[in-house]
């Protein structure tokens, strides 16, 4: 069941006296949050509770949301620190060649020649391009997410094929 939900943010604090929540939304495209009509909050014990989104607004880097069933400060305080999730099928569609991070993390990474390097363990945003942290066989590599290096991402196989530019994989 857990695999059908994707974490999209975290409740960081309250906003105002009506039970509105300030959500740290993980997606850079904050307007995507406005399309969600239902979200799920997961508390520290792993319990999921569905909430209807009554209203949501973008403010700077955060989302301010009012949820049905969260009508005041007392209700909202209980939700601070909760993870915000949506059903995988409700995620906004991506453009050709775009991927969600959860699709990339865990992919096996191989060179064009078939050398297995390991798995993508994390994604590091750098501003100009993301960098994939790949771990395997007691080694770590930082693989730039550029067209020059990434040859192919295969969602079905869970595999990333790379073209190692000079110096990238030196011991």
TAPE-V721430 format. One line per field, one symbol per residue. ss: DSSP state (2 for helix, 1 for strand, 0 for the rest). psi: psi as a letter, one per 40 degrees, with the letter a starting at -180 (. if undefined). A space follows every 50 residues. Layout:
BEGIN
ss = ???
psi = ???
END
This chain:
BEGIN
ss = 02221111111111100001111110000222222001111100000111 11111111100111111000002222200000111112220000000000 22220001111000011111111110000111111100111111000001 111100001111000000000
psi = ddeeihheahhdaihaeeeiihhhhehdgddddeehdhihhhadeehhhi hhhdihihhbeihhihhhegeidddddeeheiihiihdeeiiiiiheiii ddddheihhiideehhdaihdihhheddiihhhhhifeiiihhhgidddh dihhddefihhihhihedei.
END
